[in-house]
């Protein structure tokens, strides 16, 4: 064997501990671990002890929200909700039609009003009318949700400038 292969691996020397991010300023560095760290293979997660790595806590303040990003996000989410409204209306109409709910309601109204009445419920609950109404509701939903979300972001920025925003503590568990 060569001399390099017989030599022991280099000793791990502890570095100066860095200050903790959640500690108050000037509180000093993080205390060194009581036991010497051991070399760990990067693919070997079994040797990592939970007590060696405590979750960090970081206190952050949400002081401003970008209205443009809120508008884009709200627009895309409201498009998805609009599609769900149209699909749900379509499926709901087919379920009620297959169960015979519309014809049952029409027969009941004809019994109450009489057969000479020109009131025809079935013409108001046609599939095309129901889906068209759902599409109109979906378009209104897209416009309103996008506008209200963007206005909400502007209002949050104004209020956050006055009171400082939302304080939160994040951890990495």
CNS distance restraints for C-alpha pairs under 8 A (distance, minus, plus):
assign (resid   1 and name CA) (resid   5 and name CA) 6.49 0.50 0.50
assign (resid   1 and name CA) (resid   6 and name CA) 7.01 0.50 0.50
assign (resid   2 and name CA) (resid   6 and name CA) 6.68 0.50 0.50
assign (resid   3 and name CA) (resid   7 and name CA) 6.41 0.50 0.50
assign (resid  12 and name CA) (resid  37 and name CA) 7.74 0.50 0.50
assign (resid  17 and name CA) (resid  29 and name CA) 5.55 0.50 0.50
assign (resid  17 and name CA) (resid  30 and name CA) 5.48 0.50 0.50
assign (resid  17 and name CA) (resid  31 and name CA) 6.80 0.50 0.50
assign (resid  17 and name CA) (resid  32 and name CA) 6.49 0.50 0.50
assign (resid  18 and name CA) (resid  29 and name CA) 5.34 0.50 0.50
assign (resid  18 and name CA) (resid  30 and name CA) 6.06 0.50 0.50
assign (resid  19 and name CA) (resid  23 and name CA) 7.43 0.50 0.50
assign (resid  19 and name CA) (resid  27 and name CA) 7.95 0.50 0.50
assign (resid  19 and name CA) (resid  28 and name CA) 6.14 0.50 0.50
assign (resid  19 and name CA) (resid  29 and name CA) 4.18 0.50 0.50
assign (resid  19 and name CA) (resid  30 and name CA) 5.44 0.50 0.50
assign (resid  20 and name CA) (resid  29 and name CA) 6.75 0.50 0.50
assign (resid  20 and name CA) (resid  30 and name CA) 5.95 0.50 0.50
assign (resid  21 and name CA) (resid  56 and name CA) 7.81 0.50 0.50
assign (resid  21 and name CA) (resid  57 and name CA) 7.57 0.50 0.50
assign (resid  21 and name CA) (resid  58 and name CA) 6.55 0.50 0.50
assign (resid  22 and name CA) (resid  56 and name CA) 7.48 0.50 0.50
assign (resid  22 and name CA) (resid  57 and name CA) 5.86 0.50 0.50
assign (resid  22 and name CA) (resid  58 and name CA) 5.48 0.50 0.50
assign (resid  22 and name CA) (resid  59 and name CA) 6.99 0.50 0.50
assign (resid  23 and name CA) (resid  27 and name CA) 6.54 0.50 0.50
assign (resid  33 and name CA) (resid  37 and name CA) 7.93 0.50 0.50
assign (resid  40 and name CA) (resid  44 and name CA) 6.88 0.50 0.50
assign (resid  40 and name CA) (resid  47 and name CA) 7.25 0.50 0.50
assign (resid  41 and name CA) (resid  45 and name CA) 7.94 0.50 0.50
assign (resid  48 and name CA) (resid  52 and name CA) 7.33 0.50 0.50
assign (resid  49 and name CA) (resid  53 and name CA) 7.15 0.50 0.50
assign (resid  50 and name CA) (resid  54 and name CA) 6.90 0.50 0.50
assign (resid  55 and name CA) (resid 171 and name CA) 6.16 0.50 0.50
assign (resid  55 and name CA) (resid 172 and name CA) 5.28 0.50 0.50
assign (resid  55 and name CA) (resid 173 and name CA) 5.22 0.50 0.50
assign (resid  56 and name CA) (resid 171 and name CA) 5.42 0.50 0.50
assign (resid  56 and name CA) (resid 172 and name CA) 5.84 0.50 0.50
assign (resid  56 and name CA) (resid 173 and name CA) 7.78 0.50 0.50
assign (resid  57 and name CA) (resid 169 and name CA) 6.42 0.50 0.50
assign (resid  57 and name CA) (resid 170 and name CA) 5.57 0.50 0.50
assign (resid  57 and name CA) (resid 171 and name CA) 4.48 0.50 0.50
assign (resid  57 and name CA) (resid 172 and name CA) 7.12 0.50 0.50
assign (resid  58 and name CA) (resid 169 and name CA) 5.47 0.50 0.50
assign (resid  58 and name CA) (resid 170 and name CA) 5.18 0.50 0.50
assign (resid  58 and name CA) (resid 171 and name CA) 6.38 0.50 0.50
assign (resid  59 and name CA) (resid 167 and name CA) 7.12 0.50 0.50
assign (resid  59 and name CA) (resid 168 and name CA) 5.69 0.50 0.50
assign (resid  59 and name CA) (resid 169 and name CA) 4.22 0.50 0.50
assign (resid  59 and name CA) (resid 170 and name CA) 6.26 0.50 0.50
assign (resid  60 and name CA) (resid 167 and name CA) 5.84 0.50 0.50
assign (resid  60 and name CA) (resid 168 and name CA) 5.37 0.50 0.50
assign (resid  60 and name CA) (resid 169 and name CA) 6.06 0.50 0.50
assign (resid  60 and name CA) (resid 170 and name CA) 7.42 0.50 0.50
assign (resid  61 and name CA) (resid 164 and name CA) 7.83 0.50 0.50
assign (resid  61 and name CA) (resid 165 and name CA) 6.21 0.50 0.50
assign (resid  61 and name CA) (resid 166 and name CA) 5.49 0.50 0.50
assign (resid  61 and name CA) (resid 167 and name CA) 4.38 0.50 0.50
assign (resid  61 and name CA) (resid 168 and name CA) 6.12 0.50 0.50
assign (resid  62 and name CA) (resid 165 and name CA) 5.43 0.50 0.50
assign (resid  62 and name CA) (resid 166 and name CA) 5.12 0.50 0.50
assign (resid  62 and name CA) (resid 167 and name CA) 6.39 0.50 0.50
assign (resid  62 and name CA) (resid 168 and name CA) 7.76 0.50 0.50
assign (resid  63 and name CA) (resid 157 and name CA) 7.17 0.50 0.50
assign (resid  63 and name CA) (resid 160 and name CA) 5.69 0.50 0.50
assign (resid  63 and name CA) (resid 161 and name CA) 7.19 0.50 0.50
assign (resid  63 and name CA) (resid 164 and name CA) 6.18 0.50 0.50
assign (resid  63 and name CA) (resid 165 and name CA) 4.44 0.50 0.50
assign (resid  63 and name CA) (resid 166 and name CA) 6.68 0.50 0.50
assign (resid  64 and name CA) (resid 156 and name CA) 7.47 0.50 0.50
assign (resid  64 and name CA) (resid 157 and name CA) 5.31 0.50 0.50
assign (resid  64 and name CA) (resid 160 and name CA) 6.88 0.50 0.50
assign (resid  64 and name CA) (resid 165 and name CA) 7.34 0.50 0.50
assign (resid  65 and name CA) (resid  70 and name CA) 7.62 0.50 0.50
assign (resid  65 and name CA) (resid 153 and name CA) 6.06 0.50 0.50
assign (resid  65 and name CA) (resid 154 and name CA) 7.87 0.50 0.50
assign (resid  65 and name CA) (resid 156 and name CA) 7.38 0.50 0.50
assign (resid  65 and name CA) (resid 157 and name CA) 6.40 0.50 0.50
assign (resid  66 and name CA) (resid  70 and name CA) 6.42 0.50 0.50
assign (resid  66 and name CA) (resid 153 and name CA) 7.11 0.50 0.50
assign (resid  67 and name CA) (resid  71 and name CA) 6.02 0.50 0.50
assign (resid  67 and name CA) (resid 150 and name CA) 5.59 0.50 0.50
assign (resid  67 and name CA) (resid 151 and name CA) 7.93 0.50 0.50
assign (resid  67 and name CA) (resid 153 and name CA) 5.33 0.50 0.50
assign (resid  67 and name CA) (resid 154 and name CA) 6.30 0.50 0.50
assign (resid  68 and name CA) (resid  72 and name CA) 6.32 0.50 0.50
assign (resid  68 and name CA) (resid 150 and name CA) 7.51 0.50 0.50
assign (resid  69 and name CA) (resid  73 and name CA) 6.09 0.50 0.50
assign (resid  70 and name CA) (resid  74 and name CA) 5.88 0.50 0.50
assign (resid  70 and name CA) (resid 149 and name CA) 6.71 0.50 0.50
assign (resid  70 and name CA) (resid 150 and name CA) 5.97 0.50 0.50
assign (resid  70 and name CA) (resid 153 and name CA) 6.83 0.50 0.50
assign (resid  71 and name CA) (resid  75 and name CA) 5.96 0.50 0.50
assign (resid  71 and name CA) (resid 146 and name CA) 5.81 0.50 0.50
assign (resid  71 and name CA) (resid 147 and name CA) 7.45 0.50 0.50
assign (resid  71 and name CA) (resid 149 and name CA) 6.59 0.50 0.50
assign (resid  71 and name CA) (resid 150 and name CA) 5.18 0.50 0.50
assign (resid  72 and name CA) (resid  76 and name CA) 6.32 0.50 0.50
assign (resid  72 and name CA) (resid 146 and name CA) 7.98 0.50 0.50
assign (resid  73 and name CA) (resid  77 and name CA) 6.14 0.50 0.50
assign (resid  74 and name CA) (resid  78 and name CA) 5.89 0.50 0.50
assign (resid  74 and name CA) (resid 145 and name CA) 6.63 0.50 0.50
assign (resid  74 and name CA) (resid 146 and name CA) 5.12 0.50 0.50
assign (resid  74 and name CA) (resid 149 and name CA) 6.37 0.50 0.50
assign (resid  74 and name CA) (resid 150 and name CA) 7.87 0.50 0.50
assign (resid  75 and name CA) (resid  79 and name CA) 6.15 0.50 0.50
assign (resid  75 and name CA) (resid 142 and name CA) 6.46 0.50 0.50
assign (resid  75 and name CA) (resid 143 and name CA) 7.96 0.50 0.50
assign (resid  75 and name CA) (resid 145 and name CA) 7.35 0.50 0.50
assign (resid  75 and name CA) (resid 146 and name CA) 5.12 0.50 0.50
assign (resid  76 and name CA) (resid  80 and name CA) 6.40 0.50 0.50
assign (resid  77 and name CA) (resid  81 and name CA) 6.25 0.50 0.50
assign (resid  78 and name CA) (resid  82 and name CA) 5.94 0.50 0.50
assign (resid  78 and name CA) (resid 141 and name CA) 6.78 0.50 0.50
assign (resid  78 and name CA) (resid 142 and name CA) 4.94 0.50 0.50
assign (resid  78 and name CA) (resid 145 and name CA) 6.35 0.50 0.50
assign (resid  78 and name CA) (resid 146 and name CA) 7.08 0.50 0.50
assign (resid  79 and name CA) (resid  83 and name CA) 6.25 0.50 0.50
assign (resid  79 and name CA) (resid 138 and name CA) 7.85 0.50 0.50
assign (resid  79 and name CA) (resid 142 and name CA) 5.96 0.50 0.50
assign (resid  80 and name CA) (resid  84 and name CA) 6.31 0.50 0.50
assign (resid  81 and name CA) (resid  85 and name CA) 6.20 0.50 0.50
assign (resid  81 and name CA) (resid 138 and name CA) 7.61 0.50 0.50
assign (resid  82 and name CA) (resid  86 and name CA) 6.41 0.50 0.50
assign (resid  82 and name CA) (resid 135 and name CA) 7.57 0.50 0.50
assign (resid  82 and name CA) (resid 137 and name CA) 7.82 0.50 0.50
assign (resid  82 and name CA) (resid 138 and name CA) 4.28 0.50 0.50
assign (resid  82 and name CA) (resid 139 and name CA) 6.92 0.50 0.50
assign (resid  82 and name CA) (resid 141 and name CA) 6.75 0.50 0.50
assign (resid  82 and name CA) (resid 142 and name CA) 6.74 0.50 0.50
assign (resid  83 and name CA) (resid  87 and name CA) 6.19 0.50 0.50
assign (resid  83 and name CA) (resid 138 and name CA) 7.20 0.50 0.50
assign (resid  84 and name CA) (resid  88 and name CA) 5.84 0.50 0.50
assign (resid  85 and name CA) (resid  89 and name CA) 6.09 0.50 0.50
assign (resid  85 and name CA) (resid 134 and name CA) 6.48 0.50 0.50
assign (resid  85 and name CA) (resid 135 and name CA) 7.86 0.50 0.50
assign (resid  85 and name CA) (resid 138 and name CA) 6.45 0.50 0.50
assign (resid  86 and name CA) (resid  90 and name CA) 6.21 0.50 0.50
assign (resid  86 and name CA) (resid 131 and name CA) 6.41 0.50 0.50
assign (resid  86 and name CA) (resid 134 and name CA) 5.22 0.50 0.50
assign (resid  86 and name CA) (resid 135 and name CA) 5.94 0.50 0.50
assign (resid  86 and name CA) (resid 138 and name CA) 7.06 0.50 0.50
assign (resid  87 and name CA) (resid  91 and name CA) 6.16 0.50 0.50
assign (resid  88 and name CA) (resid  92 and name CA) 5.86 0.50 0.50
assign (resid  89 and name CA) (resid  93 and name CA) 5.95 0.50 0.50
assign (resid  89 and name CA) (resid 130 and name CA) 7.11 0.50 0.50
assign (resid  89 and name CA) (resid 131 and name CA) 6.47 0.50 0.50
assign (resid  89 and name CA) (resid 134 and name CA) 6.41 0.50 0.50
assign (resid  90 and name CA) (resid  94 and name CA) 6.32 0.50 0.50
assign (resid  90 and name CA) (resid 127 and name CA) 7.56 0.50 0.50
assign (resid  90 and name CA) (resid 130 and name CA) 7.60 0.50 0.50
assign (resid  90 and name CA) (resid 131 and name CA) 6.16 0.50 0.50
assign (resid  91 and name CA) (resid  95 and name CA) 6.18 0.50 0.50
assign (resid  92 and name CA) (resid  96 and name CA) 6.21 0.50 0.50
assign (resid  93 and name CA) (resid  97 and name CA) 6.00 0.50 0.50
assign (resid  93 and name CA) (resid 127 and name CA) 6.87 0.50 0.50
assign (resid  93 and name CA) (resid 130 and name CA) 7.54 0.50 0.50
assign (resid  94 and name CA) (resid  98 and name CA) 5.98 0.50 0.50
assign (resid  95 and name CA) (resid  99 and name CA) 6.22 0.50 0.50
assign (resid  96 and name CA) (resid 100 and name CA) 6.30 0.50 0.50
assign (resid  96 and name CA) (resid 101 and name CA) 5.47 0.50 0.50
assign (resid  96 and name CA) (resid 102 and name CA) 7.02 0.50 0.50
assign (resid  97 and name CA) (resid 101 and name CA) 6.07 0.50 0.50
assign (resid  97 and name CA) (resid 102 and name CA) 6.21 0.50 0.50
assign (resid 100 and name CA) (resid 104 and name CA) 6.13 0.50 0.50
assign (resid 101 and name CA) (resid 105 and name CA) 6.15 0.50 0.50
assign (resid 102 and name CA) (resid 106 and name CA) 6.17 0.50 0.50
assign (resid 102 and name CA) (resid 121 and name CA) 7.62 0.50 0.50
assign (resid 102 and name CA) (resid 122 and name CA) 6.58 0.50 0.50
assign (resid 102 and name CA) (resid 125 and name CA) 7.59 0.50 0.50
assign (resid 103 and name CA) (resid 107 and name CA) 6.08 0.50 0.50
assign (resid 103 and name CA) (resid 122 and name CA) 7.21 0.50 0.50
assign (resid 104 and name CA) (resid 108 and name CA) 6.18 0.50 0.50
assign (resid 105 and name CA) (resid 109 and name CA) 6.21 0.50 0.50
assign (resid 105 and name CA) (resid 121 and name CA) 7.75 0.50 0.50
assign (resid 106 and name CA) (resid 110 and name CA) 6.20 0.50 0.50
assign (resid 106 and name CA) (resid 120 and name CA) 7.04 0.50 0.50
assign (resid 106 and name CA) (resid 121 and name CA) 5.71 0.50 0.50
assign (resid 106 and name CA) (resid 122 and name CA) 6.84 0.50 0.50
assign (resid 107 and name CA) (resid 111 and name CA) 6.24 0.50 0.50
assign (resid 108 and name CA) (resid 112 and name CA) 6.36 0.50 0.50
assign (resid 109 and name CA) (resid 113 and name CA) 5.94 0.50 0.50
assign (resid 109 and name CA) (resid 114 and name CA) 7.76 0.50 0.50
assign (resid 110 and name CA) (resid 114 and name CA) 4.99 0.50 0.50
assign (resid 110 and name CA) (resid 115 and name CA) 5.51 0.50 0.50
assign (resid 110 and name CA) (resid 117 and name CA) 7.35 0.50 0.50
assign (resid 111 and name CA) (resid 115 and name CA) 7.19 0.50 0.50
assign (resid 113 and name CA) (resid 117 and name CA) 6.46 0.50 0.50
assign (resid 120 and name CA) (resid 124 and name CA) 7.50 0.50 0.50
assign (resid 121 and name CA) (resid 125 and name CA) 6.67 0.50 0.50
assign (resid 122 and name CA) (resid 126 and name CA) 6.34 0.50 0.50
assign (resid 124 and name CA) (resid 129 and name CA) 7.09 0.50 0.50
assign (resid 125 and name CA) (resid 129 and name CA) 6.55 0.50 0.50
assign (resid 125 and name CA) (resid 130 and name CA) 6.24 0.50 0.50
assign (resid 126 and name CA) (resid 130 and name CA) 6.31 0.50 0.50
assign (resid 127 and name CA) (resid 131 and name CA) 6.14 0.50 0.50
assign (resid 128 and name CA) (resid 132 and name CA) 5.98 0.50 0.50
assign (resid 129 and name CA) (resid 133 and name CA) 6.10 0.50 0.50
assign (resid 130 and name CA) (resid 134 and name CA) 6.20 0.50 0.50
assign (resid 131 and name CA) (resid 135 and name CA) 6.19 0.50 0.50
assign (resid 132 and name CA) (resid 136 and name CA) 6.30 0.50 0.50
assign (resid 133 and name CA) (resid 137 and name CA) 6.23 0.50 0.50
assign (resid 134 and name CA) (resid 138 and name CA) 6.08 0.50 0.50
assign (resid 135 and name CA) (resid 139 and name CA) 6.20 0.50 0.50
assign (resid 136 and name CA) (resid 140 and name CA) 6.27 0.50 0.50
assign (resid 137 and name CA) (resid 141 and name CA) 6.00 0.50 0.50
assign (resid 138 and name CA) (resid 142 and name CA) 6.21 0.50 0.50
assign (resid 139 and name CA) (resid 143 and name CA) 6.39 0.50 0.50
assign (resid 140 and name CA) (resid 144 and name CA) 6.04 0.50 0.50
assign (resid 141 and name CA) (resid 145 and name CA) 5.80 0.50 0.50
assign (resid 142 and name CA) (resid 146 and name CA) 6.02 0.50 0.50
assign (resid 143 and name CA) (resid 147 and name CA) 6.12 0.50 0.50
assign (resid 144 and name CA) (resid 148 and name CA) 5.89 0.50 0.50
assign (resid 145 and name CA) (resid 149 and name CA) 5.92 0.50 0.50
assign (resid 146 and name CA) (resid 150 and name CA) 6.22 0.50 0.50
assign (resid 147 and name CA) (resid 151 and name CA) 6.15 0.50 0.50
assign (resid 148 and name CA) (resid 152 and name CA) 5.97 0.50 0.50
assign (resid 149 and name CA) (resid 153 and name CA) 6.29 0.50 0.50
assign (resid 150 and name CA) (resid 154 and name CA) 6.48 0.50 0.50
assign (resid 151 and name CA) (resid 155 and name CA) 6.18 0.50 0.50
assign (resid 152 and name CA) (resid 156 and name CA) 6.03 0.50 0.50
assign (resid 153 and name CA) (resid 157 and name CA) 6.28 0.50 0.50
assign (resid 154 and name CA) (resid 158 and name CA) 6.43 0.50 0.50
assign (resid 155 and name CA) (resid 159 and name CA) 6.21 0.50 0.50
assign (resid 156 and name CA) (resid 160 and name CA) 5.80 0.50 0.50
assign (resid 157 and name CA) (resid 161 and name CA) 6.09 0.50 0.50
assign (resid 158 and name CA) (resid 162 and name CA) 6.68 0.50 0.50
assign (resid 159 and name CA) (resid 163 and name CA) 6.24 0.50 0.50
assign (resid 159 and name CA) (resid 164 and name CA) 7.86 0.50 0.50
assign (resid 159 and name CA) (resid 165 and name CA) 7.39 0.50 0.50
assign (resid 160 and name CA) (resid 164 and name CA) 4.83 0.50 0.50
assign (resid 160 and name CA) (resid 165 and name CA) 4.08 0.50 0.50
assign (resid 160 and name CA) (resid 166 and name CA) 7.51 0.50 0.50
assign (resid 161 and name CA) (resid 165 and name CA) 6.97 0.50 0.50
